[in-house]
């Protein structure tokens, strides 16, 4: 598909359903100013996360990969007042930027940002028997995705929605052995997701500067 057409489609949808939001605009600006990588979800993806949270009636969300808190803000805005969002971030600098951003957005009281390796934090949450999450969003280091899925399932219940981002990699996952490590990891995760008997899943394409994909699953 023509890259210009992809961008036009993305902006067309964004213009219809995602009006300009000064808080989210400042979120991205602060992340850029702090030197964070510009890899947050798109506005349309943020809107999708918001809607999936609302549709699922989620009150407890687990996010793996905080970055600057952009997707965190979208998810937290969809929670009821007594909702809880636990977001996992490896980098303290990223977590500090995210904390300021979610506080500015007025959703900070619902958000806890845990700093450390996602695997260690997930294992701790399992050991402490936290209540199951209603929705899980995975958007972190791609080689960790398969393990994050296994651990997330241990923190889920029947009906939990699990979402993962960056799964098409501009078509690189179509190759049997992609050169890029992240594409290899995404391809392996996609195969695992399709074979996982505890889930019903699909990957939907995401259009923008590149073609990517987001999976949506529900625990049986």
C-alpha positions in Angstrom: 0.0 0.0 0.0 1.2 3.5 -0.8 2.7 5.0 2.4 1.0 8.3 1.7 -2.4 6.5 1.4 -1.7 4.8 4.8 -1.1 8.1 6.4 -4.1 9.7 4.8 -6.3 6.9 6.1 -4.8 7.1 9.6 -5.3 10.9 9.7 -8.8 10.6 8.3 -9.9 8.3 11.1 -8.1 10.4 13.7 -9.8 13.5 12.4 -13.2 11.9 12.9 -12.8 10.2 16.2 -9.8 11.6 18.1 -10.1 15.4 18.5 -7.0 17.3 19.6 -6.2 16.8 23.2 -3.8 19.3 24.9 -3.0 16.9 27.7 -2.0 14.1 25.4 -0.1 16.6 23.1 1.9 17.8 26.1 2.4 14.1 27.1 4.2 13.5 23.8 6.1 16.8 24.0 7.4 16.0 27.5 8.5 12.5 26.4 10.3 14.0 23.4 12.0 16.7 25.6 13.2 14.0 28.0 14.7 12.0 25.1 12.3 9.1 25.3 12.0 7.1 22.0 8.9 8.1 20.0 7.4 4.7 20.0 4.1 5.4 21.9 0.9 4.1 20.4 -0.8 6.3 17.9 -3.9 8.4 18.8 -6.1 5.9 17.0 -4.6 3.0 18.9 -5.1 5.0 22.1 -8.7 5.5 21.3 -9.0 1.7 20.6 -7.5 0.9 24.0 -9.9 3.3 25.6 -12.9 1.7 23.9 -11.8 -1.9 24.6 -11.4 -1.0 28.3 -14.9 0.5 28.3 -16.4 -2.4 26.3 -14.9 -5.0 28.6 -16.0 -3.2 31.7 -12.4 -3.4 33.1 -11.8 -2.2 36.6 -8.2 -3.7 36.9 -5.7 -3.1 34.2 -2.1 -4.4 33.9 0.1 -2.6 31.4 3.5 -4.0 30.5 5.6 -1.1 29.2 4.8 2.4 30.4 7.2 4.6 28.4 5.9 8.2 28.8 2.5 7.2 30.0 0.6 8.0 26.8 -1.2 4.6 26.5 -1.4 4.6 30.3 -3.5 7.8 30.2 -5.8 6.4 27.5 -6.4 3.2 29.6 -6.8 5.0 32.9 -9.3 7.5 31.5 -11.6 4.5 30.6 -11.5 3.2 34.2 -14.2 3.9 36.7 -13.3 6.1 39.7 -12.4 3.1 41.8 -10.4 1.5 38.9 -6.8 0.4 39.2 -4.0 0.4 36.7 -0.6 -1.1 37.4 2.0 -0.2 34.8 5.4 -1.9 34.6 8.5 0.1 33.4 12.1 -0.9 33.3 13.6 2.6 33.1 13.3 5.0 36.1 13.6 8.0 33.8 10.7 6.9 31.7 8.7 6.2 34.8 9.3 9.7 36.2 8.1 11.3 33.0 5.1 9.0 32.9 4.2 9.8 36.5 4.1 13.6 35.8 2.0 12.9 32.6 -0.7 10.8 34.3 -0.9 13.2 37.2 -1.4 16.1 34.8 -4.1 14.1 33.0 -6.0 13.8 36.3 -5.8 10.0 36.4 -2.7 9.6 38.7 -4.8 8.3 41.6 -5.7 5.2 39.6 -2.2 4.5 38.3 0.7 2.7 40.1 4.0 2.6 38.1 6.3 -0.3 39.1 9.9 0.2 38.2 12.1 -2.9 37.4 12.1 -5.8 35.1 8.7 -6.8 34.0 9.4 -10.5 34.6 10.4 -9.9 38.2 7.4 -7.6 38.9 5.0 -10.1 37.3 6.5 -12.9 39.3 6.0 -10.8 42.5 2.4 -10.0 41.6 1.8 -13.7 41.1 3.4 -14.7 44.4 1.5 -12.1 46.4 -1.8 -13.4 44.9 -3.1 -10.1 43.6 -6.7 -10.2 42.3 -6.9 -11.1 38.6 -6.7 -8.3 36.0 -9.6 -7.6 33.6 -7.4 -6.3 30.8 -3.7 -6.6 30.0 -1.8 -4.5 27.5 1.6 -5.7 26.4 3.8 -3.1 24.7 7.4 -3.6 25.9 10.5 -5.4 24.6 9.5 -7.8 21.9 11.8 -10.7 22.9 10.0 -10.8 26.3 6.5 -11.1 24.8 6.1 -14.9 25.0 7.1 -14.9 28.6 4.9 -11.9 29.4 1.9 -13.7 27.9 2.5 -16.8 30.0 2.8 -14.7 33.2 -0.1 -12.5 32.3 -2.3 -15.6 31.9 -1.5 -16.5 35.5 -2.8 -13.1 36.5 -6.0 -13.4 34.4 -9.5 -14.9 34.7 -12.0 -16.2 32.2 -13.0 -13.1 30.2 -9.8 -11.1 30.7 -8.8 -9.2 27.6 -5.2 -9.4 26.6 -3.8 -6.9 24.0 -0.3 -6.8 22.4 1.2 -4.2 20.1 3.7 -4.2 17.3 3.1 -7.6 15.8 3.4 -7.1 12.0 6.6 -5.0 11.8 5.9 -3.6 8.4 5.4 -7.1 7.1 8.8 -8.4 8.3 6.9 -11.2 10.2 5.9 -12.7 6.9 9.5 -13.9 6.5 10.3 -17.3 7.8 13.5 -16.0 9.5 13.3 -12.2 9.8 16.7 -10.4 10.1 15.4 -8.1 12.8 15.3 -9.5 16.3 12.1 -7.7 17.1 10.4 -9.2 14.0 11.6 -12.7 14.9 10.2 -12.2 18.4 6.9 -10.9 17.1 6.6 -13.8 14.6 7.2 -16.3 17.4 4.7 -14.6 19.6 2.1 -14.6 16.9 2.5 -18.3 16.4 2.3 -18.9 20.2 -0.8 -16.7 20.4 -2.5 -18.6 17.6 -1.7 -22.0 19.3 -2.7 -20.9 22.8 -5.8 -23.0 23.6 -6.7 -20.8 26.6 -7.3 -17.8 24.4 -9.5 -16.7 21.5 -7.4 -14.2 19.5 -7.0 -12.1 16.4 -4.5 -9.6 15.0 -5.8 -6.5 13.4 -3.5 -4.4 11.1 -2.6 -0.9 12.1 -1.9 1.7 9.4 0.4 4.7 9.7 4.0 5.4 8.7 4.4 1.7 8.6 2.1 -1.3 8.7 1.9 -2.9 12.1 -0.6 -4.9 14.1 -2.2 -5.3 17.4 -3.6 -8.5 18.8 -6.8 -8.8 20.8 -7.5 -11.9 22.9 -9.9 -13.1 25.5 -9.3 -15.7 28.1 -11.7 -18.6 27.7 
